[in-house]
Structure formats: C-alpha cells, structure tokens
Amino acid sequence: MPPTTRSAGLLAAGALLLTSGCAALSDDSGSSASGSDSGKVQVAAAFYPLEFVAERVGGDLAEVSGLTKPGVEPHDLELSINQTAALQSADVILTEHGFQPAVDDAIEQDVKGAVVDVEKTVDLRPAEEGEDEHGHEEEDAHAEESADAHAEEGEDAHDHGELDPHFWHDPALMADYAEAVRAALAKADPDNAETYAANAKALTEDLTKVDEEFKTGLAQCKIKEVVVSHDAFGYLDKYGLEFEPIAGLTPDAEPNPAQLAEIGEHAKEHGVTTIFSERLVSTALADTLADDLGLKSAVLDPIEGLSADTEGEDYLSLMRQNLDALKAANGCQ
C-alpha cells in the first residue's frame, strides 16, 4: 500500500475509534451511557433515608445512586467528580437543603433533573422544639451567623438553627416524602406512573406498621427520659419520650464540662438507665458519661447512613432495632 493510502487508512480508523468512544460516553441528549443503556430513570439520593425511599418507590424502574456511601457521616460528605457528574445527569435528585452543604453547592450548579427537596415537601419541625435545655451557645451563634450569611446571599434557605432535619425518625413524614418522590418519578417516566403509585402505597403501608409499633411499644414506659449522643431523635418525642442530647444537631457540636455535668444530674434525677451512643461517629463521649454515672451504654442509630455493622439492614429494620433498644432502656411494657 502506498504511504499516502496507508496514512489515509490510519486517519479513517482513528476517526472511527474517536466517534465510537464518544458514542460510548454519551447519547444524543448528552446523558451518561448508564442511563441510556439501562433505560431506567436515573435518581441521585443525597443520603441513606432518601436513597431508601428512592429504591422502594422506584423499584426495578429506577437506577439509584447514593451519594453518601456506607460508613460516611453525611454531614462530612465531600463530592467526588463522579458524584457531581451523577447529580448533573440525574433525572430526579433527592436532597434536604441545609443538611449537606456539598450537595447544596453542586445542585446550585447545572443540574437538569427535578429536585425533590425535603424542606419543600415535608413539614419539618422547628429546631427549638428539639433543642436541649443546656443552651449550646456556640452552636446557636453559629446557626445565627449561617442564617445571616444565607440572607445576604439572597437564598431562601434554612440551616440546623431553624429546622430539625432528622424527619425520617417519624415514619409518617417518610410517607409524605415517598409521595413527593412518586410524583417526581411519574413525571419523569409517565408510562410507569401506576407502578410508582403501587410501590409508594406498599412503602406507606410498611411505614404505617412501624409507626403503629412505636406507638404501641412506647405507650407504657416506666422512664420517659432518654439521653442520646446528639440531637437527632427529636421527632421520636411524638411517642411520649423526651430526648436529652449530649451534643447539638450535628455530632461534632460537643458540650462543655458544665453542660455534661448538668446532663448527668438530669439523668440521675429521672432514673435514666442507659446512655445512648450512635454509629458512624465516635462513641467516646457517650461511653465516658455512662461510665462516670455508672450507667449502661447502648446504641441508638440515627439512621443517617449505613455502616459496616448495618450493611445488611434497611431503614425499617433499623427503626425496629431502635424501638427494641428504647423499650429495654426505658422499661416499656
């Protein structure tokens, strides 16, 4: 073959490879190949409870990408390039504004999908209702500063200082969010709207069962007070218990020695038997307090994410584990 013919052949082959490579990376709409190949609705879920809802409502028709991997504390999430790309290409994005700043920042960029924000679909309780009595002044000041900063930026936003984000501890509110997810999936994939409706109904039935189990299981408890590692369980007070957090709304908001002493006095006064720690963060503070007071220590899972110990569990089973732990600690019949 003459040199010019050989060169032309190589250029043609190179062009074919380049074209094929581009086709493997995107379809005509510019979405990722995984979406076009699977034919499923692409869903990006910011953290585990939202991921659970997406998987149940979407079923086999949705491909769900959880942005917070097992073992990662959701508040500490930093998005990788691939995770940011998943957000940008998702058909539906599940998030809770103010809970994970990294996700908020990414969503403010160029995302094409429908955003199902917990703040806009669930009746969140004011954080003041779940605040402890010890007045974590530093955290309150930080919340005020954050709120002022958001106002200056013209954002219609809430931070932990205004609303308690841990809504998933109320199964009824999880059902409300499931309905919002159903609507978003049905809009993205109207041909399968009936299936999404059936899936959401089945999930709501499961959530209602758990809600009833909590109402019955915690109806008659000898002890009403519960000392927990951080202020993540305020929504459970609908069942008649009162939660006293060692730390604030985020796990790293630690109290000072005077506040710890006051929590200890509170525990003694109300006959508390157990100090609850949690997964995904250090148990040292809760364990030390339990040792100092001569009390038991146990785990109450905030269910913000899965861990190596709970990778075989799901939201429903973890809620039931929490119920069993509360019943044992508080003498519930």
One Martini backbone bead per residue (centre of mass of N, CA, C, O) as a GRO file, in nm:
protein
  333
    1MET     BB    1   0.096   0.035   0.024
    2PRO     BB    2   0.085   0.349  -0.001
    3PRO     BB    3   0.150   0.600   0.212
    4THR     BB    4  -0.109   0.769   0.164
    5THR     BB    5  -0.308   0.536   0.203
    6ARG     BB    6  -0.219   0.454   0.487
    7SER     BB    7  -0.281   0.729   0.621
    8ALA     BB    8  -0.580   0.738   0.551
    9GLY     BB    9  -0.654   0.478   0.705
   10LEU     BB   10  -0.564   0.573   0.987
   11LEU     BB   11  -0.751   0.820   1.006
   12ALA     BB   12  -1.016   0.665   0.978
   13ALA     BB   13  -0.976   0.483   1.224
   14GLY     BB   14  -0.950   0.709   1.430
   15ALA     BB   15  -1.227   0.835   1.381
   16LEU     BB   16  -1.388   0.583   1.461
   17LEU     BB   17  -1.287   0.560   1.752
   18LEU     BB   18  -1.376   0.839   1.845
   19THR     BB   19  -1.675   0.805   1.784
   20SER     BB   20  -1.717   0.555   1.963
   21GLY     BB   21  -1.627   0.680   2.230
   22CYS     BB   22  -1.844   0.901   2.239
   23ALA     BB   23  -2.087   0.707   2.230
   24ALA     BB   24  -2.014   0.568   2.506
   25LEU     BB   25  -2.054   0.846   2.679
   26SER     BB   26  -2.301   0.934   2.484
   27ASP     BB   27  -2.590   1.064   2.383
   28ASP     BB   28  -2.794   1.282   2.219
   29SER     BB   29  -2.852   1.427   2.515
   30GLY     BB   30  -2.578   1.385   2.705
   31SER     BB   31  -2.603   1.141   2.860
   32SER     BB   32  -2.532   0.879   3.021
   33ALA     BB   33  -2.492   0.549   2.943
   34SER     BB   34  -2.637   0.416   3.183
   35GLY     BB   35  -2.913   0.538   3.119
   36SER     BB   36  -2.956   0.440   2.820
   37ASP     BB   37  -2.900   0.135   2.865
   38SER     BB   38  -3.117   0.081   3.099
   39GLY     BB   39  -3.390   0.265   3.085
   40LYS     BB   40  -3.370   0.428   3.348
   41VAL     BB   41  -3.422   0.614   3.605
   42GLN     BB   42  -3.224   0.873   3.731
   43VAL     BB   43  -3.106   0.864   4.073
   44ALA     BB   44  -3.017   1.105   4.326
   45ALA     BB   45  -2.906   1.043   4.664
   46ALA     BB   46  -2.773   1.200   4.934
   47PHE     BB   47  -2.899   0.992   5.154
   48TYR     BB   48  -3.023   0.712   5.289
   49PRO     BB   49  -3.332   0.764   5.336
   50LEU     BB   50  -3.366   0.860   5.038
   51GLU     BB   51  -3.263   0.602   4.905
   52PHE     BB   52  -3.479   0.415   5.017
   53VAL     BB   53  -3.720   0.551   4.882
   54ALA     BB   54  -3.622   0.524   4.591
   55GLU     BB   55  -3.605   0.211   4.583
   56ARG     BB   56  -3.905   0.156   4.654
   57VAL     BB   57  -4.049   0.338   4.437
   58GLY     BB   58  -3.874   0.260   4.182
   59GLY     BB   59  -3.738   0.001   4.176
   60ASP     BB   60  -3.672  -0.143   3.860
   61LEU     BB   61  -3.700   0.160   3.717
   62ALA     BB   62  -3.453   0.248   3.898
   63GLU     BB   63  -3.137   0.428   3.926
   64VAL     BB   64  -2.958   0.441   4.227
   65SER     BB   65  -2.757   0.708   4.368
   66GLY     BB   66  -2.553   0.716   4.640
   67LEU     BB   67  -2.362   0.972   4.784
   68THR     BB   68  -2.361   0.823   5.066
   69LYS     BB   69  -2.160   0.610   5.189
   70PRO     BB   70  -2.085   0.365   5.372
   71GLY     BB   71  -1.944   0.514   5.673
   72VAL     BB   72  -2.052   0.800   5.616
   73GLU     BB   73  -2.090   1.110   5.732
   74PRO     BB   74  -2.307   1.327   5.595
   75HIS     BB   75  -2.183   1.603   5.694
   76ASP     BB   76  -1.886   1.512   5.553
   77LEU     BB   77  -1.947   1.543   5.265
   78GLU     BB   78  -1.755   1.490   4.960
   79LEU     BB   79  -1.750   1.539   4.632
   80SER     BB   80  -1.694   1.389   4.353
   81ILE     BB   81  -1.680   1.396   4.024
   82ASN     BB   82  -1.878   1.160   3.978
   83GLN     BB   83  -2.102   1.267   4.169
   84THR     BB   84  -2.149   1.531   4.023
   85ALA     BB   85  -2.228   1.397   3.755
   86ALA     BB   86  -2.474   1.245   3.867
   87LEU     BB   87  -2.632   1.499   3.934
   88GLN     BB   88  -2.631   1.634   3.646
   89SER     BB   89  -2.774   1.357   3.506
   90ALA     BB   90  -3.019   1.342   3.665
   91ASP     BB   91  -3.368   1.317   3.677
   92VAL     BB   92  -3.353   1.274   3.998
   93ILE     BB   93  -3.331   1.469   4.310
   94LEU     BB   94  -3.239   1.389   4.645
   95THR     BB   95  -3.290   1.624   4.918
   96GLU     BB   96  -3.157   1.842   5.198
   97HIS     BB   97  -3.151   2.145   5.277
   98GLY     BB   98  -2.862   2.205   5.494
   99PHE     BB   99  -2.731   1.914   5.549
  100GLN     BB  100  -2.543   1.930   5.266
  101PRO     BB  101  -2.342   2.155   5.129
  102ALA     BB  102  -2.219   2.001   4.886
  103VAL     BB  103  -2.493   1.946   4.751
  104ASP     BB  104  -2.598   2.230   4.729
  105ASP     BB  105  -2.371   2.337   4.546
  106ALA     BB  106  -2.418   2.137   4.309
  107ILE     BB  107  -2.718   2.216   4.250
  108GLU     BB  108  -2.649   2.519   4.177
  109GLN     BB  109  -2.570   2.416   3.937
  110ASP     BB  110  -2.588   2.208   3.653
  111VAL     BB  111  -2.913   2.081   3.662
  112LYS     BB  112  -3.176   1.876   3.506
  113GLY     BB  113  -3.328   1.774   3.734
  114ALA     BB  114  -3.552   1.694   3.969
  115VAL     BB  115  -3.605   1.847   4.283
  116VAL     BB  116  -3.642   1.674   4.604
  117ASP     BB  117  -3.714   1.862   4.876
  118VAL     BB  118  -3.777   1.830   5.198
  119GLU     BB  119  -3.847   2.127   5.277
  120LYS     BB  120  -4.089   2.127   5.037
  121THR     BB  121  -4.248   1.831   5.143
  122VAL     BB  122  -4.197   1.867   5.458
  123ASP     BB  123  -4.295   1.900   5.799
  124LEU     BB  124  -4.085   2.063   5.972
  125ARG     BB  125  -3.936   2.114   6.267
  126PRO     BB  126  -3.838   2.310   6.490
  127ALA     BB  127  -3.545   2.309   6.663
  128GLU     BB  128  -3.653   2.412   6.939
  129GLU     BB  129  -3.817   2.147   7.005
  130GLY     BB  130  -3.519   1.978   7.011
  131GLU     BB  131  -3.384   2.124   7.220
  132ASP     BB  132  -3.191   2.166   7.467
  133GLU     BB  133  -3.143   2.305   7.805
  134HIS     BB  134  -2.819   2.404   7.770
  135GLY     BB  135  -2.740   2.603   7.561
  136HIS     BB  136  -2.563   2.596   7.280
  137GLU     BB  137  -2.413   2.875   7.212
  138GLU     BB  138  -2.221   2.818   6.973
  139GLU     BB  139  -2.432   2.696   6.785
  140ASP     BB  140  -2.630   2.934   6.779
  141ALA     BB  141  -2.430   3.138   6.663
  142HIS     BB  142  -2.371   2.979   6.404
  143ALA     BB  143  -2.663   2.980   6.299
  144GLU     BB  144  -2.693   3.287   6.276
  145GLU     BB  145  -2.460   3.331   6.079
  146SER     BB  146  -2.573   3.149   5.855
  147ALA     BB  147  -2.838   3.298   5.813
  148ASP     BB  148  -2.714   3.570   5.736
  149ALA     BB  149  -2.557   3.466   5.491
  150HIS     BB  150  -2.803   3.370   5.330
  151ALA     BB  151  -2.947   3.644   5.317
  152GLU     BB  152  -2.720   3.794   5.164
  153GLU     BB  153  -2.746   3.580   4.914
  154GLY     BB  154  -3.064   3.527   4.865
  155GLU     BB  155  -3.154   3.279   5.029
  156ASP     BB  156  -3.402   3.018   5.071
  157ALA     BB  157  -3.294   2.915   5.380
  158HIS     BB  158  -3.200   2.644   5.600
  159ASP     BB  159  -3.078   2.553   5.910
  160HIS     BB  160  -3.022   2.393   6.205
  161GLY     BB  161  -3.131   2.661   6.360
  162GLU     BB  162  -3.446   2.617   6.240
  163LEU     BB  163  -3.437   2.306   6.150
  164ASP     BB  164  -3.515   1.971   6.178
  165PRO     BB  165  -3.381   1.716   5.964
  166HIS     BB  166  -3.478   1.429   6.122
  167PHE     BB  167  -3.760   1.311   5.987
  168TRP     BB  168  -3.722   0.984   5.962
  169HIS     BB  169  -3.826   0.923   6.266
  170ASP     BB  170  -4.096   0.974   6.104
  171PRO     BB  171  -4.287   0.771   5.917
  172ALA     BB  172  -4.500   0.977   5.816
  173LEU     BB  173  -4.287   1.163   5.674
  174MET     BB  174  -4.180   0.949   5.485
  175ALA     BB  175  -4.449   0.921   5.333
  176ASP     BB  176  -4.452   1.207   5.223
  177TYR     BB  177  -4.191   1.178   5.059
  178ALA     BB  178  -4.279   0.939   4.883
  179GLU     BB  179  -4.493   1.103   4.729
  180ALA     BB  180  -4.293   1.303   4.599
  181VAL     BB  181  -4.132   1.088   4.449
  182ARG     BB  182  -4.357   0.971   4.282
  183ALA     BB  183  -4.420   1.230   4.124
  184ALA     BB  184  -4.137   1.259   3.993
  185LEU     BB  185  -4.129   0.982   3.849
  186ALA     BB  186  -4.392   1.017   3.685
  187LYS     BB  187  -4.288   1.263   3.525
  188ALA     BB  188  -4.028   1.118   3.407
  189ASP     BB  189  -4.227   0.832   3.387
  190PRO     BB  190  -4.544   0.801   3.279
  191ASP     BB  191  -4.570   0.496   3.188
  192ASN     BB  192  -4.503   0.416   3.522
  193ALA     BB  193  -4.703   0.545   3.734
  194GLU     BB  194  -4.852   0.299   3.859
  195THR     BB  195  -4.604   0.165   3.983
  196TYR     BB  196  -4.521   0.395   4.171
  197ALA     BB  197  -4.787   0.397   4.329
  198ALA     BB  198  -4.767   0.107   4.436
  199ASN     BB  199  -4.495   0.140   4.581
  200ALA     BB  200  -4.581   0.371   4.769
  201LYS     BB  201  -4.806   0.217   4.910
  202ALA     BB  202  -4.631  -0.010   5.029
  203LEU     BB  203  -4.448   0.174   5.193
  204THR     BB  204  -4.666   0.310   5.364
  205GLU     BB  205  -4.754   0.052   5.504
  206ASP     BB  206  -4.481  -0.003   5.643
  207LEU     BB  207  -4.466   0.268   5.796
  208THR     BB  208  -4.729   0.233   5.956
  209LYS     BB  209  -4.638  -0.012   6.116
  210VAL     BB  210  -4.404   0.124   6.265
  211ASP     BB  211  -4.566   0.345   6.395
  212GLU     BB  212  -4.747   0.151   6.561
  213GLU     BB  213  -4.518   0.011   6.716
  214PHE     BB  214  -4.429   0.265   6.867
  215LYS     BB  215  -4.694   0.337   7.004
  216THR     BB  216  -4.717   0.067   7.158
  217GLY     BB  217  -4.419   0.023   7.277
  218LEU     BB  218  -4.426   0.342   7.418
  219ALA     BB  219  -4.688   0.376   7.603
  220GLN     BB  220  -4.542   0.197   7.856
  221CYS     BB  221  -4.314   0.377   8.047
  222LYS     BB  222  -4.119   0.426   8.324
  223ILE     BB  223  -3.930   0.590   8.130
  224LYS     BB  224  -3.905   0.914   7.953
  225GLU     BB  225  -3.602   0.944   7.946
  226VAL     BB  226  -3.337   1.031   7.697
  227VAL     BB  227  -2.992   0.973   7.635
  228VAL     BB  228  -2.809   1.125   7.373
  229SER     BB  229  -2.552   1.214   7.167
  230HIS     BB  230  -2.756   1.360   6.957
  231ASP     BB  231  -2.992   1.584   6.798
  232ALA     BB  232  -3.179   1.324   6.622
  233PHE     BB  233  -3.472   1.244   6.804
  234GLY     BB  234  -3.717   1.450   6.821
  235TYR     BB  235  -3.947   1.295   6.653
  236LEU     BB  236  -3.994   1.073   6.888
  237ASP     BB  237  -4.178   1.244   7.091
  238LYS     BB  238  -4.461   1.143   6.982
  239TYR     BB  239  -4.428   0.877   7.189
  240GLY     BB  240  -4.351   1.020   7.494
  241LEU     BB  241  -4.061   1.103   7.478
  242GLU     BB  242  -3.748   1.241   7.613
  243PHE     BB  243  -3.471   1.415   7.464
  244GLU     BB  244  -3.122   1.415   7.569
  245PRO     BB  245  -2.857   1.582   7.448
  246ILE     BB  246  -2.517   1.609   7.438
  247ALA     BB  247  -2.538   1.722   7.166
  248GLY     BB  248  -2.627   1.857   6.889
  249LEU     BB  249  -2.737   1.851   6.557
  250THR     BB  250  -2.436   1.784   6.549
  251PRO     BB  251  -2.190   1.556   6.640
  252ASP     BB  252  -1.955   1.801   6.681
  253ALA     BB  253  -2.138   1.945   6.912
  254GLU     BB  254  -1.989   1.995   7.193
  255PRO     BB  255  -1.991   2.004   7.521
  256ASN     BB  256  -1.932   2.125   7.817
  257PRO     BB  257  -1.868   2.041   8.139
  258ALA     BB  258  -2.124   2.175   8.256
  259GLN     BB  259  -2.325   2.029   8.066
  260LEU     BB  260  -2.251   1.742   8.146
  261ALA     BB  261  -2.329   1.770   8.443
  262GLU     BB  262  -2.629   1.835   8.386
  263ILE     BB  263  -2.693   1.572   8.241
  264GLY     BB  264  -2.626   1.389   8.479
  265GLU     BB  265  -2.844   1.505   8.669
  266HIS     BB  266  -3.081   1.441   8.484
  267ALA     BB  267  -3.045   1.133   8.482
  268LYS     BB  268  -3.077   1.088   8.788
  269GLU     BB  269  -3.356   1.226   8.832
  270HIS     BB  270  -3.497   1.019   8.594
  271GLY     BB  271  -3.374   0.719   8.593
  272VAL     BB  272  -3.154   0.662   8.404
  273THR     BB  273  -2.989   0.366   8.247
  274THR     BB  274  -2.903   0.495   7.955
  275ILE     BB  275  -2.644   0.564   7.719
  276PHE     BB  276  -2.650   0.689   7.392
  277SER     BB  277  -2.508   0.598   7.110
  278GLU     BB  278  -2.347   0.588   6.778
  279ARG     BB  279  -2.308   0.565   6.455
  280LEU     BB  280  -2.019   0.698   6.258
  281VAL     BB  281  -1.923   0.783   6.545
  282SER     BB  282  -1.796   0.852   6.829
  283THR     BB  283  -1.842   0.697   7.166
  284ALA     BB  284  -1.678   0.836   7.395
  285LEU     BB  285  -1.867   1.040   7.535
  286ALA     BB  286  -2.097   0.844   7.613
  287ASP     BB  287  -1.921   0.633   7.760
  288THR     BB  288  -1.804   0.822   7.974
  289LEU     BB  289  -2.071   0.909   8.101
  290ALA     BB  290  -2.164   0.627   8.180
  291ASP     BB  291  -1.926   0.562   8.365
  292ASP     BB  292  -1.955   0.806   8.562
  293LEU     BB  293  -2.271   0.708   8.632
  294GLY     BB  294  -2.316   0.391   8.618
  295LEU     BB  295  -2.412   0.318   8.326
  296LYS     BB  296  -2.536   0.223   8.049
  297SER     BB  297  -2.458   0.123   7.710
  298ALA     BB  298  -2.588   0.216   7.382
  299VAL     BB  299  -2.753   0.189   7.065
  300LEU     BB  300  -2.870   0.470   6.862
  301ASP     BB  301  -2.980   0.502   6.546
  302PRO     BB  302  -2.994   0.773   6.317
  303ILE     BB  303  -3.005   0.682   6.009
  304GLU     BB  304  -2.802   0.842   5.806
  305GLY     BB  305  -2.644   0.563   5.774
  306LEU     BB  306  -2.449   0.316   5.688
  307SER     BB  307  -2.258   0.030   5.796
  308ALA     BB  308  -2.078  -0.244   5.862
  309ASP     BB  309  -2.306  -0.337   6.076
  310THR     BB  310  -2.568  -0.243   5.855
  311GLU     BB  311  -2.558  -0.350   5.548
  312GLY     BB  312  -2.814  -0.567   5.597
  313GLU     BB  313  -2.994  -0.331   5.637
  314ASP     BB  314  -3.273  -0.112   5.699
  315TYR     BB  315  -3.480   0.123   5.791
  316LEU     BB  316  -3.691  -0.066   5.926
  317SER     BB  317  -3.493  -0.239   6.101
  318LEU     BB  318  -3.362   0.004   6.252
  319MET     BB  319  -3.615   0.106   6.386
  320ARG     BB  320  -3.667  -0.159   6.545
  321GLN     BB  321  -3.404  -0.151   6.702
  322ASN     BB  322  -3.465   0.114   6.847
  323LEU     BB  323  -3.717   0.019   6.989
  324ASP     BB  324  -3.585  -0.206   7.157
  325ALA     BB  325  -3.384  -0.019   7.305
  326LEU     BB  326  -3.596   0.165   7.442
  327LYS     BB  327  -3.754  -0.052   7.593
  328ALA     BB  328  -3.514  -0.156   7.765
  329ALA     BB  329  -3.427   0.127   7.896
  330ASN     BB  330  -3.752   0.219   7.981
  331GLY     BB  331  -3.954  -0.001   8.069
  332CYS     BB  332  -4.137  -0.130   7.845
  333GLN     BB  333  -4.459  -0.308   7.787
   0.00000   0.00000   0.00000
